Amino acid sequence: MAKKKRIVIALGGNALGNTLPEQMAAVKITAKAIVDLIEEGCEVVVAHGNGPQVGMVNNAMIALMHEDPQQPNTPLSVCVAMSQAYIGYDLQNALREELLNRNITDIPVATMITQVRVDPDDPAFQTPSKPIGKFFSREQADAMEEKYHYIMKEDAGRGYRRVVASPKPVEIIEIGTIRTMVDSGDLVIACGGGGIPVIRENNHLRGASAVIDKDFASCLLAKELDADYLIILTAVEQVALNYGTPAEKWLSDVSVEEAKQYISEGHFAPGSMLPKVQAAIDFAESKPGRTALITLLEKSRDAVQGRTGTTFHL
């Protein structure tokens, strides 16, 4: 029997919704696209973002502190862990239901609460830039900086938000367990929200006040699992040059060298398409035969079959 293609899917926030009711509806659609790939004979591992969700958790914890002064500040790493668990809860149940609806009864589904080690000397810690949570007035922001030592910055004229570091992932702590589960045929959800950021201090793992880009974490996961494909799902069917301009050009097949050239020419927006393309390049050049794809969720099956999406290869 032919070896199954191993795929790591990186789900964008658009695949999960912004509220609990939205998420419960969104994961049903997401599950259908993922199980489509399983029916194609693929072995799938799922990673996902948590931008709206971790902000919601963070806001709830801040509200709790305001309501009860005895409640301590909840570290951002704990907020990431909370978001991993409740997203995983909805996603794994939707996947299990979709599998059973198609009479696939031999694939267990499980969420791995995943810690991802970052380097304390990563330059990102010196220049926090990732906004999270709600907007505050200047007076509220000053008070939070003094009380909680947050870094608060004005965001697009709408008020002040907390900004945190976004360091690169170095090591997936639970990779051995994840690999064992995947090798035994489980459908695993891991590295949610880029993983819980931790710093190693001897044998202790200390939570870091940061968020890890889920595309970079998914790339590391795919490499560690020796995947054949990394599929980064986003809001467009293909990557474009000169996006949103009259000279817009959609890309279907891109070599690593071409992609690096496009980056040097400034075609991809930081914080949007740029990290996705960087992660795709990293995976595609990590080993011969590895392929990265960027496309829409509902087009993932077509992308694996070569009918759409943007493919990155050596």
N, C-alpha and C positions, 0 to 999 in steps of 0.2 A: 504494500500500500504506500502511496506517495506521502512524503512528509508534509504535514500541514504547514501553511504559511503562518508564521507567528507575527501578530500585529499588535503594536501598542497604539491606542487611540488617545489623543489629547483633546478632551472636550472643552470647548470654549464656554464662557458664561451664558451665551445665547442658547445653549442646549439645556440650561437648568432653570431659567426664569429668575425673577427678582424677589418673589415672596413665596411663602410656604404653599399656598394654593397653586401659584404659577408653576412652582417646582414639581408638584405632584402631577400636574398635567404634562409638563415638558418632558419628564423622565419617561413617560409612556411612549412618546414619539422617538426619543433617543434610544430607548430599548429596541424598538422595531429596527432601526438602522443598524444597531450593533448585532442583533440576531440575524439580520440579513447576511452579514459577513460570516457568521458562524455556519449558516446554511450553505455558504459558498465553500465551506471546508477550511475556514481559517480558524486559528487559535488566537483568541482576543484577550488583551489586557487593557483595562480602562484607567486612565488618569483624567483629572478634571480640574478646572479652575474653581475659585470660590470668592471672586471679587465682591459681588453683591452680598453674598451670605456672610462673609467674615465681617463686613462692615455692619451688617444688621446685628450680629452677635456682639460686636464691640460697642455699638450704640446701646444695646440692652444692658450691658454690664456697666456702662457709664450712667445710665438712668438709675440703675440699682444703687450705685454709689451715692447719687444725689438724694435718693429716697431714704437710704439708711447709711448715715455717716460711719457706722461701724464696719461696713463692708469694705474690704480692701480692694485696691485696684486689681483688675484681672489682666494678667500679662497677655500680650498679643499672641504668643505661642499657644496659650490655652484656648484663645478664641479660634485659632486655626484648627486645633484639635476638635473643638466642638463642631465646627462647620464640617470637618471631614466626616464625623460620625453621623450627623443627621442627613447630609447629602448621600452618604453611603447607604444609609437606611432606606431612603426612598429609591435610590438607583438600583440597589441589589434586589429589592422586592419587585420593581418594575421589570428587571431583566429575568428574574425567576418566573414571573407570571407569563412573560412573552415566550420564554422557552417552553413552558408547559402548554401554552396555547398552540404551539407548533409540534407538540408531542415529542419534544426533546427532553428526556427525563434523566439523562446521565451526566449532566454538567452542573455541579454545585456552584453556587455564586457566593462570594464572600468579600467583605471590605476589610482591608488591612489598614489600621491606623498607623500611619507611616511618618517616621522622623527622618529628616534629611539634614545631614551635617553641612554647615557652612564654615568658611574660614573667618575667624575673628579679625584678621588683617585685610579682609576684602575691602577694596576702596569704597564700595557702596556704603559701608558703615560711616564713612566720613562725609558723604553727600546724600543723605536721605532724600528721596524724591518721589516716593510712591504714596499718593494721597489715599487715606482710608477713612471710613466713617462719615459722620454728619458735618454740616457747616456750623461754624460758631462766629459770634461777633468778636471784634478785636479785644474787648474787655474779657469775654469768656476765654478766649485763646490765651491771653496773658495769664489768667488765673490757672489754667491747666498747665501751662509751661512751668509756673512756679510750684504748683502742688504735685504734679506727676512727672515733671521733667520731660514732658513731651516736646517735640519740635513741631511748631505750628506755622503754616505758611498760607498766605493768601492764594486762593484758587479761582482764577478766571473771573474775578470781580464779584463772586457770589458769597464771599465770606472766607473764614479761615478753617483749614482742616489739618488734622494730624498727618504728618508725612513720616514714613518709615523707610528703612533701608531695603533694598532688593538684591541681596548677594547671590552669587552663582552657587548652585548645588555642587557639593564635593563628594558626598557619600550617602547612599541610601542605607540607613541603619538596619532595616528589616529585610534587606534584599535576599538573604539566605532563605527566610521563610516564604517570601513571595515567590522565589524561584522554585522551591519545593512544591508549593501549591499549583503553580502554573504547569510544572512538569507532570503533575498527577492529573491534569485535566480540568482543574478548577477555572472558572471565570472570575478573575481577581480585579477588584477596584483598589488602586493604590496611589500614593503620592497626591492625594487630594489637596487642591490649592497650592500645589508645588511642594507639599510636605510641611510638617511642623519643623520650623528652623531651629536647630540646636547647635551648640558649640561644645566640643569635647573638652572636659577638664579632668585629666587623669581618667578614672573610670566613670565619672559623672557626666551626664548630658544636661547642659543648662539651656533652657529655652532662650532664644534670641528675639529681640524686638525687631522683627523683619517679616517680609513676605517674599517667598521665592517664586520666580516666574515659572508658571506651570509648564510652559513649552520647553524650557531648559531642563526642568526636572523630568519631564516625559522623555526627553532625549536621553538623559542619563539612564533612566529606567529601561528604555529600549536597548541601549548598548549593553547594559548589565544582563539583560535577559536574552541577548543574542537574537533579537528580533530581526525579521526580514524587512518589515515595513514600520515606519513611524508615520502615522496619519494625524495631521494637525487640522482639526475642524474649526472653521471660523465662519464669518458672515458672508463670504464671497466664494463663488465656485472656483475661481482661479486667481492667482497672483497677477497683478498688473504693473506695468511700467507707466509712469506719468499718470497715476491713478486720479480720476476725476477731472482730467483735462481733455481738450479736443484731441491730444496726441496719445490718448490712452491705448495701451496695447496689452492684451491678455497673453499670458505665458502658459504653454502646455508642457513643454519639456525643456529643462534647464540643467546644464552641467554645473558642477560645483564652482568651476572657474568663472563661468558666466555669471553665476549668482553673486560671487564676490565682487565682480566688476560692477554689477548693478548696485550693490551696497555702496561701493566707493563713489558712485555717481549720485548717491542720495535719493534713490527711488522709493525707499520704504520708510514709513513714518516710525520714529522711536515710540515705544509703548504701544504700538499697534501691530503693523505687519513686520517690522524689523526683527523683533525677537523670534517670530515664527520662522522667518527665512534663515536667521542665524542658527536656530535649532535644527532646521532641515539640513543645512549645510554640514553642521557638526556630525549629524547621524550619517548622512550619505557618504561622507569622506572617511568615516571611522573604520570601514572594512569593505572590501570589494563585495558587490552583490547586494549591499544594503540600499534601500530606496526610501526616500521621504516624499510624502504627498501633502499638499495643502488644498483643502476643498470644503464644500458645504457638508453638513451632517447628512442630509438626505441624499447626497451624491457619493457617499463613501463606497458603496458597492460598485458603482460605475467607475470610480477612480481606480480601485484595485484592478478592475478589468481593463484599464487603460483608455477609457472612453471620455474622461473628463478630469478636472483637477490640474494642478501644477506638480509635475514630477521632478524631483531633484536626484541626481546620480553623479557618480564619478565621471 
